[in-house]
């Protein structure tokens, strides 16, 4: 049993948990990170860090960037390939085991304690502290943060996120030869039309290709069938390194993400783009918001820290996630039609690139999309899809 009382215990050493730990430790708070696995550990993730997420990273991650994406290629079925190029990188590809280990090391360098192989089983909240029980130990802290992903034990233990919406994802990673690596370098391949309520992707990582599928309606067995068919069409070959499935939160619906002593960030709080499945940016953003409130609470004995964190998330992050959820629901009704609109109005995609680079937000993009859809009859498109 660890008799020490920590200022903050953080469960989960992903980008959100580690960046929060670093910010808190830097100002002298006693921070403990509990990670259920040992580093390096695999994480089902496409590994795409958007430009705006890169700008929120607590340290320079250039040493682990494996590719810089300047081109998006959309595929429709077995043909109709369209390429959209951008002058500067809008996504940076990483291996999640490398990224998460780098950020966890930074947190430790800032003064946080990290305990690996510490699977949390139970959480008990009291008036002035929280006790966290792992398989082997008990830890106590003044505050607890759940940064433990879509299947958050912390959320379940304190009664949060009971109505979580999820998508299922399946990812294969291949080691590829030089010719295949050159073929996909600087490019992201996406097919929105082959999969109901989701999409298939190929992401390059300098000698490794990540190929995956995500869907709100398919079973894992059918997802594997769809993905293998797509890879056959792409004539992709290489040594299979891993094949794993996982759930992903779908954000856009406001829910409580805090109690008196516990708060959730990132995927644990459902702060994930439900259209594209991007979560790293929102994990870093929510960690940034929470850090300010925790520091004030501990230093100034401010009792409303988590309430103000909830308010800030509701006012800043949730409007964007709600917009993305609305767009995604319309898009997945008829993705072929949506891709036709983007083909006719490529400026829409340039606005997406601007968002990924942090130059504008999705609400303005969605307004532009609604303007375009109102002129759908000029494209000989069925306007009923937009109602």
Phi, psi and omega in degrees: 000133178267115185276354182290141175258113180276152173293314182219133170252129180244124178261114180111123182249047170276191181302319180292310182298315182289321180292322176296315180301318180297315181297319182288318181293327181299332180262012172096007178283150179272111189238135176241130173253127175252116180245127187289338180244180176255143176279146354284141180230144185286147177222126176292110184191138177299334177082021179267119176257112181293162180300320182289330174290321178302320182291342178265354180298140181288343178218169177287122180256013182309320183300338182252003177289126185260340177197155178238121189270124177237002184219133175247124179247120177259137182243139177239104182064231181259015182204208175046066177267131178233134182247132177244118183256149178232148186292327183234159180299138177243347174222142178241125186269134179223162167269130185295329178297323179288317180296311184295322179292321179298315181289325178294320177297320178298318179299317178295319178299330179280349177120358178285151172268141178236124175242114180272169183054039183241086181278119181283129181251328187209147178229133177232122179264137174239182181297322185240003180201173176230133174257134181240125182251125171260188179297329188241341189224165171237132179235146180237143179213160177287325179222154180233139176236127175268109175239036191255028166080189188299327180262037187311117174292321180301312180301317181295319184292329182256007173079032178251161175056044181285343181244047183287130174267134186231152168244152178260136179233147176227132184228133171249141173238132183239142166271125187244164179277178185297321182296316179293321179299318180293325181298321186257358183302135178066013184235142169248131179254127181228135171235108179271347191265342186277333189247129175292132175058040180179199181204167177245145181224157166228123179241132179271143181220045174054074180099347178231137175247132174258118179240129184210174180216140175227142182204149176271350188232344184274149171281164181297324180297315179291326179298318178298320179296314179297316183293316180295323177297318179296317181293325175298317179296323179283352182055042180277135178220160179155178180274123180289122180264325180200155175214106185221151177247159180197159172268158177223134177294152174239110184278174177128344179245126183290132173220157174297134180235024180206154167237196180294326186239357186229141175222155179247148175228163173059220183298327178300328179268006181073020183269075183223141176294112185286345178277306184259347180081016182278128184232341185298316182301316183286332174296315179293320181294313181293325176297320179297316179296314184292325183302317181299318182288323178294317179299316179295319182297314184285321182283319186254006183055043180275115190277349184259023187304312185285330175296318179288329174297314178302316180299316181295319177298317181296326184273334186249307185278316187298322178301321179291316179295324177294319177298316180295324178294317177298315180297315181300319180297322178288317183298312185285351172294322181206079184296330178296318178296318180296320179294328177294322178297315180297323179296321180284332181234071183299342177301331178301319181289326176298328177291325175298316178301320179299320179296314182296335177270358179083017182272340178206173180249169185291335182297320178292321178297318181295324176297318177298318179299317180294326176295316180296317183294332180292342177256023183302330183294338178289342180263005186058038178258155178283116184287343183298335182294338185267000184271000000 
